[in-house]
C-alpha cells in the first residue's frame, strides 16, 4: 500500500556556509543581561545565539526600511521629470505611502518631499 504524500519521508540536506566573522565586545547592563539569559533559556538557545538573532532581525528591518525609502525617493525623482506639478508628485507619493503602510494608520503629516 502506498503512503499518502503527507506521510512520505523526504530527506533534506541543510548546508551551512561559513561566513567571515569579527569579534565584538560590548558592555551590557546587568539587568539586561539577566533578561537575555532568561529569554535565551526559554527559547532553548545561548545568549550569543539570541543576540545574533536580535541583531539580524533588527538589521533586516532597517535595511528593508532604507530600501523602501530609496525606492520612494527614486519614484519621486522620476515622477518630477514627467509631471509638471510638484503638488501632484507629492500627492502620488503620499498615496503610495498610505497604500504601503501595512496594518499601520496612514500619517496625515507632509511627507517632507
C-alpha atoms as a printed R data frame, in Angstrom:
    type eleno elety resid chain resno      x      y       z
1   ATOM     1    CA   UNK     A     1  0.000  0.000   0.000
2   ATOM     2    CA   UNK     A     2  1.340  3.430  -0.968
3   ATOM     3    CA   UNK     A     3  1.757  6.122   1.733
4   ATOM     4    CA   UNK     A     4 -0.051  9.435   1.269
5   ATOM     5    CA   UNK     A     5  2.259 12.330   0.350
6   ATOM     6    CA   UNK     A     6  1.892 13.923   3.786
7   ATOM     7    CA   UNK     A     7  3.328 10.801   5.379
8   ATOM     8    CA   UNK     A     8  6.180 10.305   2.924
9   ATOM     9    CA   UNK     A     9  9.645 10.664   4.337
10  ATOM    10    CA   UNK     A    10 11.614 13.261   2.444
11  ATOM    11    CA   UNK     A    11 15.206 13.973   3.314
12  ATOM    12    CA   UNK     A    12 16.632 17.453   3.108
13  ATOM    13    CA   UNK     A    13 20.283 18.325   3.326
14  ATOM    14    CA   UNK     A    14 20.888 21.518   5.243
15  ATOM    15    CA   UNK     A    15 24.191 23.056   4.244
16  ATOM    16    CA   UNK     A    16 25.776 25.880   6.196
17  ATOM    17    CA   UNK     A    17 28.349 28.071   4.521
18  ATOM    18    CA   UNK     A    18 30.796 29.687   6.918
19  ATOM    19    CA   UNK     A    19 30.922 33.457   6.749
20  ATOM    20    CA   UNK     A    20 33.742 35.696   7.834
21  ATOM    21    CA   UNK     A    21 33.213 36.975  11.351
22  ATOM    22    CA   UNK     A    22 34.757 39.526  13.636
23  ATOM    23    CA   UNK     A    23 34.682 39.553  17.416
24  ATOM    24    CA   UNK     A    24 32.894 42.388  19.151
25  ATOM    25    CA   UNK     A    25 32.898 43.231  22.823
26  ATOM    26    CA   UNK     A    26 30.042 45.251  24.306
27  ATOM    27    CA   UNK     A    27 29.094 46.338  27.800
28  ATOM    28    CA   UNK     A    28 25.540 45.349  28.690
29  ATOM    29    CA   UNK     A    29 23.714 46.464  31.841
30  ATOM    30    CA   UNK     A    30 23.456 43.600  34.338
31  ATOM    31    CA   UNK     A    31 19.662 43.717  34.332
32  ATOM    32    CA   UNK     A    32 19.589 43.465  30.540
33  ATOM    33    CA   UNK     A    33 21.994 40.529  30.599
34  ATOM    34    CA   UNK     A    34 19.833 38.784  33.209
35  ATOM    35    CA   UNK     A    35 16.784 39.277  30.961
36  ATOM    36    CA   UNK     A    36 18.715 38.000  27.950
37  ATOM    37    CA   UNK     A    37 19.687 34.873  29.874
38  ATOM    38    CA   UNK     A    38 16.048 34.254  30.856
39  ATOM    39    CA   UNK     A    39 14.757 34.700  27.318
40  ATOM    40    CA   UNK     A    40 17.563 32.564  25.869
41  ATOM    41    CA   UNK     A    41 16.804 29.785  28.358
42  ATOM    42    CA   UNK     A    42 13.092 29.860  27.470
43  ATOM    43    CA   UNK     A    43 13.977 29.626  23.790
44  ATOM    44    CA   UNK     A    44 16.499 26.869  24.478
45  ATOM    45    CA   UNK     A    45 19.365 28.815  22.923
46  ATOM    46    CA   UNK     A    46 22.549 30.512  24.029
47  ATOM    47    CA   UNK     A    47 22.695 34.212  24.849
48  ATOM    48    CA   UNK     A    48 25.105 34.637  21.925
49  ATOM    49    CA   UNK     A    49 22.643 32.993  19.518
50  ATOM    50    CA   UNK     A    50 19.802 35.144  20.880
51  ATOM    51    CA   UNK     A    51 21.851 38.324  20.407
52  ATOM    52    CA   UNK     A    52 22.713 37.291  16.833
53  ATOM    53    CA   UNK     A    53 19.021 36.648  16.220
54  ATOM    54    CA   UNK     A    54 18.037 40.076  17.576
55  ATOM    55    CA   UNK     A    55 20.765 41.824  15.583
56  ATOM    56    CA   UNK     A    56 19.780 40.017  12.382
57  ATOM    57    CA   UNK     A    57 16.089 40.756  12.898
58  ATOM    58    CA   UNK     A    58 16.659 44.461  13.553
59  ATOM    59    CA   UNK     A    59 19.163 44.761  10.732
60  ATOM    60    CA   UNK     A    60 16.778 43.185   8.201
61  ATOM    61    CA   UNK     A    61 14.008 45.593   9.264
62  ATOM    62    CA   UNK     A    62 16.291 48.628   8.953
63  ATOM    63    CA   UNK     A    63 17.646 47.529   5.575
64  ATOM    64    CA   UNK     A    64 14.108 46.961   4.285
65  ATOM    65    CA   UNK     A    65 13.100 50.420   5.518
66  ATOM    66    CA   UNK     A    66 16.127 52.044   3.888
67  ATOM    67    CA   UNK     A    67 15.383 50.259   0.624
68  ATOM    68    CA   UNK     A    68 11.741 51.390   0.725
69  ATOM    69    CA   UNK     A    69 12.814 54.973   1.340
70  ATOM    70    CA   UNK     A    70 15.253 54.812  -1.563
71  ATOM    71    CA   UNK     A    71 12.535 53.439  -3.868
72  ATOM    72    CA   UNK     A    72 10.170 56.269  -2.890
73  ATOM    73    CA   UNK     A    73 12.885 58.888  -3.424
74  ATOM    74    CA   UNK     A    74 13.664 57.449  -6.856
75  ATOM    75    CA   UNK     A    75  9.958 57.314  -7.695
76  ATOM    76    CA   UNK     A    76  9.605 60.972  -6.713
77  ATOM    77    CA   UNK     A    77 12.562 61.944  -8.918
78  ATOM    78    CA   UNK     A    78 11.172 60.085 -11.930
79  ATOM    79    CA   UNK     A    79  7.675 61.484 -11.433
80  ATOM    80    CA   UNK     A    80  9.060 65.026 -11.146
81  ATOM    81    CA   UNK     A    81 10.656 64.621 -14.583
82  ATOM    82    CA   UNK     A    82  7.340 63.601 -16.150
83  ATOM    83    CA   UNK     A    83  4.790 65.690 -14.286
84  ATOM    84    CA   UNK     A    84  4.502 69.458 -14.230
85  ATOM    85    CA   UNK     A    85  3.015 69.880 -10.778
86  ATOM    86    CA   UNK     A    86  5.087 69.364  -7.618
87  ATOM    87    CA   UNK     A    87  1.826 69.057  -5.701
88  ATOM    88    CA   UNK     A    88  0.734 66.188  -7.967
89  ATOM    89    CA   UNK     A    89  4.046 64.418  -7.301
90  ATOM    90    CA   UNK     A    90  3.617 64.930  -3.543
91  ATOM    91    CA   UNK     A    91  0.063 63.636  -3.721
92  ATOM    92    CA   UNK     A    92  1.142 60.485  -5.564
93  ATOM    93    CA   UNK     A    93  3.973 59.835  -3.088
94  ATOM    94    CA   UNK     A    94  1.562 60.343  -0.146
95  ATOM    95    CA   UNK     A    95 -0.852 57.884  -1.742
96  ATOM    96    CA   UNK     A    96  1.914 55.309  -2.231
97  ATOM    97    CA   UNK     A    97  2.987 55.699   1.400
98  ATOM    98    CA   UNK     A    98 -0.615 55.307   2.570
99  ATOM    99    CA   UNK     A    99 -1.182 52.204   0.438
100 ATOM   100    CA   UNK     A   100  2.058 50.545   1.553
101 ATOM   101    CA   UNK     A   101  1.657 51.069   5.298
102 ATOM   102    CA   UNK     A   102  0.597 47.518   6.062
103 ATOM   103    CA   UNK     A   103 -1.575 47.471   9.125
104 ATOM   104    CA   UNK     A   104 -0.472 50.964  10.167
105 ATOM   105    CA   UNK     A   105 -2.603 54.066  10.230
106 ATOM   106    CA   UNK     A   106 -1.695 56.437   7.420
107 ATOM   107    CA   UNK     A   107  0.094 59.581   8.518
108 ATOM   108    CA   UNK     A   108 -1.500 62.916   7.702
109 ATOM   109    CA   UNK     A   109  1.824 64.679   8.088
110 ATOM   110    CA   UNK     A   110  3.523 66.076   4.994
111 ATOM   111    CA   UNK     A   111  5.979 63.573   3.568
112 ATOM   112    CA   UNK     A   112  8.830 66.088   3.578
113 ATOM   113    CA   UNK     A   113  9.017 65.890  -0.188
